[in-house]
Amino acid sequence: MTAFIIVDLTPIDHEKLTEYSQKAAETLTKFKGEFLTKGAIDVLHGESQFSTKVIIQFPNKEEAKNWYQSSEYQAILPIRNKGMKSQFHLVS
């Protein structure tokens, strides 16, 4: 069953965020992940503490978890944490 990682984020350092985004994209291929969308959100109801949303699709929950826990992805977490405040959610 298809799985999605949904990222809510607010940029805090655009240079670091750009670096992270490029490196993160490179880590997806091995796990058959692909970006579906990325952009500013328009809140229709309620409150959001983040300004941007990213949706990444994987063939299944296992591939999504394997990607997130992979040494390749884990290696870029310090860049991510300098570039943005975020929450990651796995939906399947």
Biotite code that builds the C-alpha atoms (Angstrom):
import biotite.structure as struc

atoms = struc.array([
    struc.Atom([0.000, 0.000, 0.000], chain_id="A", res_id=1, res_name="MET", atom_name="CA", element="C"),
    struc.Atom([1.324, 3.436, -0.939], chain_id="A", res_id=2, res_name="THR", atom_name="CA", element="C"),
    struc.Atom([2.748, 5.479, 1.932], chain_id="A", res_id=3, res_name="ALA", atom_name="CA", element="C"),
    struc.Atom([3.376, 9.190, 2.254], chain_id="A", res_id=4, res_name="PHE", atom_name="CA", element="C"),
    struc.Atom([5.756, 11.199, 4.348], chain_id="A", res_id=5, res_name="ILE", atom_name="CA", element="C"),
    struc.Atom([4.248, 14.592, 4.965], chain_id="A", res_id=6, res_name="ILE", atom_name="CA", element="C"),
    struc.Atom([6.585, 17.304, 6.151], chain_id="A", res_id=7, res_name="VAL", atom_name="CA", element="C"),
    struc.Atom([5.390, 20.508, 7.770], chain_id="A", res_id=8, res_name="ASP", atom_name="CA", element="C"),
    struc.Atom([8.137, 23.095, 7.893], chain_id="A", res_id=9, res_name="LEU", atom_name="CA", element="C"),
    struc.Atom([9.092, 26.699, 8.350], chain_id="A", res_id=10, res_name="THR", atom_name="CA", element="C"),
    struc.Atom([12.437, 27.831, 6.869], chain_id="A", res_id=11, res_name="PRO", atom_name="CA", element="C"),
    struc.Atom([14.942, 29.357, 9.290], chain_id="A", res_id=12, res_name="ILE", atom_name="CA", element="C"),
    struc.Atom([18.031, 29.461, 7.034], chain_id="A", res_id=13, res_name="ASP", atom_name="CA", element="C"),
    struc.Atom([17.299, 29.455, 3.307], chain_id="A", res_id=14, res_name="HIS", atom_name="CA", element="C"),
    struc.Atom([20.870, 28.568, 2.310], chain_id="A", res_id=15, res_name="GLU", atom_name="CA", element="C"),
    struc.Atom([20.932, 25.503, 4.583], chain_id="A", res_id=16, res_name="LYS", atom_name="CA", element="C"),
    struc.Atom([17.410, 24.559, 3.503], chain_id="A", res_id=17, res_name="LEU", atom_name="CA", element="C"),
    struc.Atom([18.460, 24.616, -0.158], chain_id="A", res_id=18, res_name="THR", atom_name="CA", element="C"),
    struc.Atom([21.504, 22.458, 0.612], chain_id="A", res_id=19, res_name="GLU", atom_name="CA", element="C"),
    struc.Atom([19.364, 20.013, 2.606], chain_id="A", res_id=20, res_name="TYR", atom_name="CA", element="C"),
    struc.Atom([16.683, 19.827, -0.099], chain_id="A", res_id=21, res_name="SER", atom_name="CA", element="C"),
    struc.Atom([19.210, 18.914, -2.778], chain_id="A", res_id=22, res_name="GLN", atom_name="CA", element="C"),
    struc.Atom([20.828, 16.245, -0.630], chain_id="A", res_id=23, res_name="LYS", atom_name="CA", element="C"),
    struc.Atom([17.500, 14.829, 0.568], chain_id="A", res_id=24, res_name="ALA", atom_name="CA", element="C"),
    struc.Atom([16.276, 14.452, -3.012], chain_id="A", res_id=25, res_name="ALA", atom_name="CA", element="C"),
    struc.Atom([19.366, 12.382, -3.825], chain_id="A", res_id=26, res_name="GLU", atom_name="CA", element="C"),
    struc.Atom([18.577, 9.935, -1.005], chain_id="A", res_id=27, res_name="THR", atom_name="CA", element="C"),
    struc.Atom([15.056, 9.123, -2.251], chain_id="A", res_id=28, res_name="LEU", atom_name="CA", element="C"),
    struc.Atom([15.917, 7.097, -5.359], chain_id="A", res_id=29, res_name="THR", atom_name="CA", element="C"),
    struc.Atom([17.201, 4.029, -3.528], chain_id="A", res_id=30, res_name="LYS", atom_name="CA", element="C"),
    struc.Atom([13.892, 3.800, -1.634], chain_id="A", res_id=31, res_name="PHE", atom_name="CA", element="C"),
    struc.Atom([11.638, 4.535, -4.634], chain_id="A", res_id=32, res_name="LYS", atom_name="CA", element="C"),
    struc.Atom([10.515, 7.793, -3.092], chain_id="A", res_id=33, res_name="GLY", atom_name="CA", element="C"),
    struc.Atom([9.367, 10.800, -5.077], chain_id="A", res_id=34, res_name="GLU", atom_name="CA", element="C"),
    struc.Atom([8.290, 14.323, -4.265], chain_id="A", res_id=35, res_name="PHE", atom_name="CA", element="C"),
    struc.Atom([4.627, 14.902, -5.094], chain_id="A", res_id=36, res_name="LEU", atom_name="CA", element="C"),
    struc.Atom([4.410, 18.526, -4.026], chain_id="A", res_id=37, res_name="THR", atom_name="CA", element="C"),
    struc.Atom([6.208, 21.229, -2.079], chain_id="A", res_id=38, res_name="LYS", atom_name="CA", element="C"),
    struc.Atom([5.003, 24.710, -1.353], chain_id="A", res_id=39, res_name="GLY", atom_name="CA", element="C"),
    struc.Atom([3.459, 27.320, 0.868], chain_id="A", res_id=40, res_name="ALA", atom_name="CA", element="C"),
    struc.Atom([0.240, 26.282, 2.559], chain_id="A", res_id=41, res_name="ILE", atom_name="CA", element="C"),
    struc.Atom([-3.055, 28.112, 2.531], chain_id="A", res_id=42, res_name="ASP", atom_name="CA", element="C"),
    struc.Atom([-4.792, 27.262, 5.811], chain_id="A", res_id=43, res_name="VAL", atom_name="CA", element="C"),
    struc.Atom([-8.505, 26.735, 5.231], chain_id="A", res_id=44, res_name="LEU", atom_name="CA", element="C"),
    struc.Atom([-9.405, 25.783, 8.801], chain_id="A", res_id=45, res_name="HIS", atom_name="CA", element="C"),
    struc.Atom([-7.635, 25.901, 12.158], chain_id="A", res_id=46, res_name="GLY", atom_name="CA", element="C"),
    struc.Atom([-4.139, 27.068, 12.938], chain_id="A", res_id=47, res_name="GLU", atom_name="CA", element="C"),
    struc.Atom([-0.816, 25.920, 11.561], chain_id="A", res_id=48, res_name="SER", atom_name="CA", element="C"),
    struc.Atom([2.555, 26.571, 13.133], chain_id="A", res_id=49, res_name="GLN", atom_name="CA", element="C"),
    struc.Atom([4.319, 25.880, 9.813], chain_id="A", res_id=50, res_name="PHE", atom_name="CA", element="C"),
    struc.Atom([4.349, 27.783, 6.522], chain_id="A", res_id=51, res_name="SER", atom_name="CA", element="C"),
    struc.Atom([5.261, 25.046, 4.022], chain_id="A", res_id=52, res_name="THR", atom_name="CA", element="C"),
    struc.Atom([4.258, 21.461, 3.288], chain_id="A", res_id=53, res_name="LYS", atom_name="CA", element="C"),
    struc.Atom([6.087, 18.695, 1.412], chain_id="A", res_id=54, res_name="VAL", atom_name="CA", element="C"),
    struc.Atom([4.532, 15.374, 0.390], chain_id="A", res_id=55, res_name="ILE", atom_name="CA", element="C"),
    struc.Atom([6.786, 12.465, -0.550], chain_id="A", res_id=56, res_name="ILE", atom_name="CA", element="C"),
    struc.Atom([5.339, 9.225, -1.927], chain_id="A", res_id=57, res_name="GLN", atom_name="CA", element="C"),
    struc.Atom([6.800, 5.747, -1.357], chain_id="A", res_id=58, res_name="PHE", atom_name="CA", element="C"),
    struc.Atom([5.565, 2.386, -2.619], chain_id="A", res_id=59, res_name="PRO", atom_name="CA", element="C"),
    struc.Atom([4.908, 1.221, 0.954], chain_id="A", res_id=60, res_name="ASN", atom_name="CA", element="C"),
    struc.Atom([5.389, 2.006, 4.629], chain_id="A", res_id=61, res_name="LYS", atom_name="CA", element="C"),
    struc.Atom([8.542, -0.110, 4.882], chain_id="A", res_id=62, res_name="GLU", atom_name="CA", element="C"),
    struc.Atom([10.344, 1.841, 2.124], chain_id="A", res_id=63, res_name="GLU", atom_name="CA", element="C"),
    struc.Atom([9.322, 5.134, 3.749], chain_id="A", res_id=64, res_name="ALA", atom_name="CA", element="C"),
    struc.Atom([10.683, 4.075, 7.138], chain_id="A", res_id=65, res_name="LYS", atom_name="CA", element="C"),
    struc.Atom([13.818, 2.625, 5.567], chain_id="A", res_id=66, res_name="ASN", atom_name="CA", element="C"),
    struc.Atom([14.446, 5.942, 3.811], chain_id="A", res_id=67, res_name="TRP", atom_name="CA", element="C"),
    struc.Atom([13.985, 7.994, 6.968], chain_id="A", res_id=68, res_name="TYR", atom_name="CA", element="C"),
    struc.Atom([16.194, 5.667, 9.017], chain_id="A", res_id=69, res_name="GLN", atom_name="CA", element="C"),
    struc.Atom([18.855, 5.214, 6.309], chain_id="A", res_id=70, res_name="SER", atom_name="CA", element="C"),
    struc.Atom([22.422, 6.272, 7.030], chain_id="A", res_id=71, res_name="SER", atom_name="CA", element="C"),
    struc.Atom([22.310, 8.467, 3.899], chain_id="A", res_id=72, res_name="GLU", atom_name="CA", element="C"),
    struc.Atom([19.340, 10.452, 5.163], chain_id="A", res_id=73, res_name="TYR", atom_name="CA", element="C"),
    struc.Atom([20.406, 10.492, 8.807], chain_id="A", res_id=74, res_name="GLN", atom_name="CA", element="C"),
    struc.Atom([23.746, 12.008, 7.746], chain_id="A", res_id=75, res_name="ALA", atom_name="CA", element="C"),
    struc.Atom([22.038, 15.194, 6.530], chain_id="A", res_id=76, res_name="ILE", atom_name="CA", element="C"),
    struc.Atom([19.873, 15.785, 9.616], chain_id="A", res_id=77, res_name="LEU", atom_name="CA", element="C"),
    struc.Atom([22.237, 18.434, 11.035], chain_id="A", res_id=78, res_name="PRO", atom_name="CA", element="C"),
    struc.Atom([21.797, 20.452, 7.824], chain_id="A", res_id=79, res_name="ILE", atom_name="CA", element="C"),
    struc.Atom([18.020, 19.961, 7.976], chain_id="A", res_id=80, res_name="ARG", atom_name="CA", element="C"),
    struc.Atom([17.862, 21.123, 11.574], chain_id="A", res_id=81, res_name="ASN", atom_name="CA", element="C"),
    struc.Atom([19.804, 24.285, 10.755], chain_id="A", res_id=82, res_name="LYS", atom_name="CA", element="C"),
    struc.Atom([17.637, 25.000, 7.716], chain_id="A", res_id=83, res_name="GLY", atom_name="CA", element="C"),
    struc.Atom([14.145, 24.534, 9.079], chain_id="A", res_id=84, res_name="MET", atom_name="CA", element="C"),
    struc.Atom([11.809, 23.831, 11.946], chain_id="A", res_id=85, res_name="LYS", atom_name="CA", element="C"),
    struc.Atom([9.773, 20.789, 11.002], chain_id="A", res_id=86, res_name="SER", atom_name="CA", element="C"),
    struc.Atom([7.569, 17.817, 11.757], chain_id="A", res_id=87, res_name="GLN", atom_name="CA", element="C"),
    struc.Atom([7.574, 14.610, 9.710], chain_id="A", res_id=88, res_name="PHE", atom_name="CA", element="C"),
    struc.Atom([4.510, 12.358, 9.546], chain_id="A", res_id=89, res_name="HIS", atom_name="CA", element="C"),
    struc.Atom([4.164, 8.923, 7.986], chain_id="A", res_id=90, res_name="LEU", atom_name="CA", element="C"),
    struc.Atom([0.724, 8.175, 6.562], chain_id="A", res_id=91, res_name="VAL", atom_name="CA", element="C"),
    struc.Atom([-0.166, 4.849, 5.004], chain_id="A", res_id=92, res_name="SER", atom_name="CA", element="C"),
])
